[in-house]
């Protein structure tokens, strides 16, 4: 049996590697001249020869002991760099400044971040007997079980940071289905969290010495059947599988895995599955621009003791938030400087992400100056990276896509991409490893 995989992002690379480890024949096609997709790390040089490590896409990976063992098998353990303890603190812009979000019961109860009305709503959530209706959004779920304040100043900035999305559009069933499990099984989100806290594996946030790209480079280096700069032009259903027409030639496969974005997937499936293609075209990807700014530590009054600061939509700030990159990981910039990664755009700020470079730079600088007490007239180094299509939105459209995916599986056409079953890196790695396990079983010949 031969498995065809289109797309060498984290999903396609992990799937190919796992199949290879299990002795399953495969071929992986990638249209560009590099692997990794959205994952990219760059060593940049400043005007005075300083070196900076920029993450162009995801900044870190959240994983448990099992994931760490898997990385060790890839030979990446010596390159691991774990987040500093101080990065556990998360800040939200409110009342003209960045304020630390409560991290536990004591700070929630005795702190001043949330009103007493919201504190009472959190306490009463355990007796909230309401149930989630079909198609409920994250915003609706948290307003029903907690309060508007929780949505505005905790959920919304958190969702913007992970999904670049709007909680009033993203579905709770597609983003955090475990919340529905807690509601149904325990009658309370808080009860569910408490019951499962001890059984859940301890997860850590980490990266690599030379950035996240070390992971995708390590995977790619181990693959024996990877074709770069080899775009797939057409796929055709045959009596016993699929015919892949790529730039390098034609190859038959028994099963085909789509590990590409919805735009590329729609183009490939349009001839055989027009309804599937229409559903894929409807998936939304808001744009996002990452602006990296470096300042001398002496010119920044704020301690930057935390992961970063998120901007709630209700505060009407320019950026979605700021990641204090040099506070999270070592080696991002010289010790006498700080590196801040600013995210502009997302569902709520799509137009801002598309502004000209100089406008973006100036607006970001002014927001950093006012927020963190920066006295410098400009950064010592700055650079930006644009993503026209950043993160697929798990809104109502994604439900139709899921239905279409399930319908085409009977034709040995499968999906392993960030628009199906999770957008996070850990989700993608877990999904790819599980799919490889299923495909390597003898029963896989007739399963799909």
Residue pairs with C-beta under 8 A, 6 or more apart in sequence:
1 24
1 25
1 254
1 255
1 444
1 445
2 25
2 26
2 27
2 241
2 252
2 253
2 254
2 255
3 19
3 24
3 25
3 26
3 27
3 253
3 254
3 255
3 256
3 257
3 439
4 26
4 27
4 29
4 242
4 244
4 251
4 253
4 255
4 256
4 257
5 12
5 15
5 16
5 26
5 27
5 28
5 29
5 256
5 257
5 259
5 416
6 12
6 28
6 29
6 232
6 235
6 244
6 256
6 257
6 258
6 259
6 260
6 264
6 268
7 29
7 30
7 37
7 258
7 259
7 260
7 261
7 264
7 417
8 16
8 28
8 29
8 30
8 35
8 36
8 37
8 220
8 226
8 228
8 259
9 35
9 36
9 37
9 38
9 39
9 216
9 259
9 260
9 417
9 418
9 428
10 36
10 37
10 39
10 215
10 216
10 219
10 425
10 428
10 429
10 432
11 259
11 416
11 417
11 418
11 428
11 431
11 432
12 28
12 30
12 257
12 259
12 260
12 416
12 432
13 28
13 35
13 36
13 216
13 219
13 220
13 223
14 219
14 428
14 429
14 432
14 433
14 436
15 257
15 259
15 416
15 432
15 433
15 435
15 436
16 26
16 28
16 219
16 223
16 225
16 226
17 219
17 222
17 223
18 432
18 433
18 436
18 437
19 25
19 26
19 436
19 439
19 440
20 26
20 222
20 223
20 224
20 225
21 436
22 436
22 437
22 440
23 440
24 436
24 439
24 440
25 225
26 225
27 225
27 227
27 244
27 251
27 253
28 223
28 225
28 226
28 227
29 227
29 230
29 231
29 232
29 244
29 246
30 226
30 227
30 228
30 229
30 230
31 229
31 230
31 231
31 232
31 264
32 228
32 229
33 228
33 229
34 228
35 216
35 217
35 219
35 220
35 226
35 228
36 213
36 216
36 217
36 220
37 57
37 216
38 56
38 57
38 58
38 387
39 56
39 57
39 58
39 212
39 213
39 215
39 216
39 425
40 55
40 56
40 57
40 212
40 213
40 385
41 53
41 54
41 55
41 56
41 210
41 211
41 212
41 213
41 214
42 53
42 54
42 56
42 211
43 51
43 52
43 53
43 54
43 210
44 51
44 52
44 53
44 54
44 292
44 381
44 383
45 51
45 52
46 52
46 294
46 380
46 381
47 380
47 381
48 380
50 294
50 333
50 334
50 337
50 380
50 381
51 333
51 334
52 292
52 294
52 332
52 333
52 339
52 381
53 210
53 211
53 331
53 332
53 333
54 211
54 292
54 341
54 383
54 385
55 207
55 211
55 212
55 290
55 325
55 341
56 290
56 385
57 212
57 387
58 212
58 425
59 207
59 212
59 323
59 325
59 328
59 341
60 83
60 205
60 206
60 207
60 212
60 328
60 329
61 67
61 205
61 206
61 207
61 212
61 215
61 425
61 426
62 203
62 204
62 205
62 424
62 425
62 426
63 71
63 203
63 204
63 206
63 426
64 201
64 202
64 203
64 204
65 201
65 202
66 201
67 426
67 429
68 77
68 80
68 204
70 429
70 433
71 77
71 80
71 215
74 215
74 218
74 219
74 222
75 218
76 208
76 214
76 215
76 218
79 208
79 209
79 210
79 214
80 206
80 207
80 208
80 209
81 206
81 207
81 208
81 209
81 329
81 330
81 331
82 204
82 205
82 206
83 204
83 205
83 206
83 207
83 307
83 328
83 329
84 327
84 328
84 329
84 330
86 305
86 306
86 327
87 205
87 306
87 307
87 324
87 327
87 328
88 103
88 306
88 307
89 100
89 103
89 305
89 306
89 307
90 100
90 101
90 103
90 306
90 307
90 308
90 310
91 98
91 99
91 100
91 101
91 306
91 307
91 308
91 309
91 310
92 98
92 99
92 101
92 113
92 153
92 154
92 157
92 309
92 310
92 312
93 99
93 309
93 310
93 311
93 312
93 315
93 317
93 371
94 113
94 153
94 312
94 315
97 371
98 302
98 309
98 371
99 113
100 107
100 113
100 306
101 113
101 154
102 108
102 111
102 113
102 114
107 113
108 114
108 119
108 122
109 119
113 153
114 122
114 149
114 150
114 153
115 149
117 147
117 149
118 146
118 147
118 149
118 150
121 146
121 147
121 150
122 146
122 147
122 150
122 190
125 145
125 146
125 188
125 189
125 190
126 187
126 188
126 190
126 191
127 188
128 144
128 145
128 187
128 188
129 187
130 144
130 145
131 183
131 184
132 141
132 144
132 172
132 173
132 180
132 183
135 171
135 173
135 396
135 399
136 144
136 171
136 172
136 173
137 167
137 168
137 169
137 170
137 171
137 172
137 395
138 155
138 159
138 167
138 168
138 170
138 171
138 172
138 175
138 176
139 151
139 155
139 156
139 166
139 167
139 168
140 168
140 172
141 172
141 179
142 150
142 151
142 155
142 167
143 150
143 151
145 183
145 189
151 167
152 312
152 313
152 314
153 312
153 314
155 167
156 166
156 167
156 312
156 313
156 314
157 310
157 311
157 312
157 313
157 320
157 321
158 310
159 165
159 166
159 167
159 170
159 175
160 166
160 310
160 311
160 313
160 320
160 321
160 346
160 347
160 348
161 310
161 320
161 321
161 343
162 423
162 424
163 170
163 175
163 391
163 393
163 394
163 423
164 286
164 288
164 320
164 343
164 345
164 346
164 347
164 390
164 391
165 286
165 346
165 347
165 391
165 393
165 394
165 395
166 313
166 347
166 348
169 347
169 393
169 395
169 396
170 393
170 394
170 395
171 394
171 395
171 396
171 398
171 399
172 179
172 180
173 180
174 394
174 395
174 398
174 399
175 394
178 192
179 189
179 192
181 192
182 188
182 189
182 191
182 192
182 193
182 196
183 189
183 192
185 192
186 192
186 195
205 328
207 329
208 214
208 215
209 331
212 425
220 226
227 246
227 248
229 247
230 246
230 247
230 248
231 246
231 247
232 244
232 245
232 246
232 268
233 245
233 246
233 247
234 245
234 268
234 271
235 242
235 243
235 244
235 245
235 256
235 268
235 269
235 272
236 242
236 243
236 245
236 271
236 272
237 243
237 272
237 411
238 252
240 254
241 252
241 253
241 254
241 255
241 256
241 412
242 252
242 253
242 254
242 255
242 256
242 412
242 413
243 250
243 251
243 252
244 250
244 251
244 252
244 253
244 256
254 412
254 445
255 412
255 413
255 414
255 439
255 448
256 412
256 413
256 414
257 414
257 415
257 416
257 435
258 265
258 268
258 269
258 413
258 414
258 415
258 416
258 417
259 415
259 416
259 417
260 268
260 417
261 285
261 389
261 392
261 417
261 419
262 280
262 281
262 283
262 285
262 392
262 401
262 417
262 419
263 280
263 281
263 389
265 280
265 415
265 417
266 276
266 277
266 278
266 280
266 281
267 277
269 276
269 277
269 280
269 408
269 413
270 277
273 404
273 408
275 404
276 404
276 405
276 407
276 408
279 397
279 400
279 401
279 403
279 404
280 401
280 404
280 419
282 397
282 400
282 401
283 392
283 393
283 397
283 398
283 401
283 419
284 347
284 392
284 393
284 395
284 397
285 388
285 389
285 390
285 391
285 392
285 393
286 345
286 346
286 347
286 350
286 353
286 390
286 391
286 393
287 345
287 350
287 353
287 354
287 386
287 387
287 388
287 389
287 390
288 320
288 343
288 344
288 345
288 346
288 353
288 386
288 387
288 390
288 391
289 343
289 344
289 345
289 353
289 354
289 360
289 384
289 385
289 386
289 387
290 341
290 342
290 343
290 344
290 384
290 385
290 387
291 319
291 341
291 342
291 343
291 344
291 360
291 361
291 364
291 382
291 383
291 384
292 325
292 339
292 340
292 341
292 342
292 381
292 382
292 383
292 384
292 385
293 339
293 340
293 342
293 364
293 365
293 368
293 379
293 381
293 382
294 333
294 337
294 338
294 339
294 340
294 379
294 380
294 381
294 382
295 337
295 338
295 340
295 368
295 374
295 376
295 379
295 380
296 336
296 337
296 338
296 376
296 380
297 335
297 336
297 337
297 338
298 336
299 374
299 375
299 376
300 338
300 372
300 373
300 374
301 372
301 373
301 374
301 375
302 371
302 372
302 373
304 324
304 326
304 327
304 338
304 340
304 372
305 327
306 324
306 327
307 323
307 324
307 327
307 328
308 321
308 322
308 323
308 324
308 327
308 328
308 340
308 341
309 321
309 322
309 324
309 371
310 320
310 321
311 317
311 319
311 320
311 321
313 348
317 367
318 344
318 349
318 352
318 363
318 364
318 366
318 367
319 342
319 343
319 344
319 349
319 352
319 363
319 364
319 367
320 343
320 344
320 345
320 346
320 348
320 349
321 342
321 343
322 340
322 341
322 342
322 343
322 367
322 368
322 371
323 340
323 341
323 342
323 343
324 338
324 340
325 332
325 333
325 339
325 340
325 341
326 332
326 333
326 337
326 338
326 339
326 340
327 338
332 339
333 339
337 380
340 368
340 372
342 364
342 367
342 368
344 352
344 353
344 360
344 363
344 364
345 352
345 353
345 354
345 390
346 353
346 390
347 393
352 360
352 363
353 386
355 363
357 384
360 384
361 382
361 384
365 378
365 379
365 382
368 374
369 375
391 418
391 423
392 398
392 418
392 419
392 423
394 423
398 419
401 419
401 420
402 420
405 414
405 415
405 420
409 448
410 448
412 448
414 435
414 448
416 428
416 431
416 432
416 435
418 427
418 428
420 431
421 427
421 431
422 428
422 430
422 431
438 444
438 447
441 447
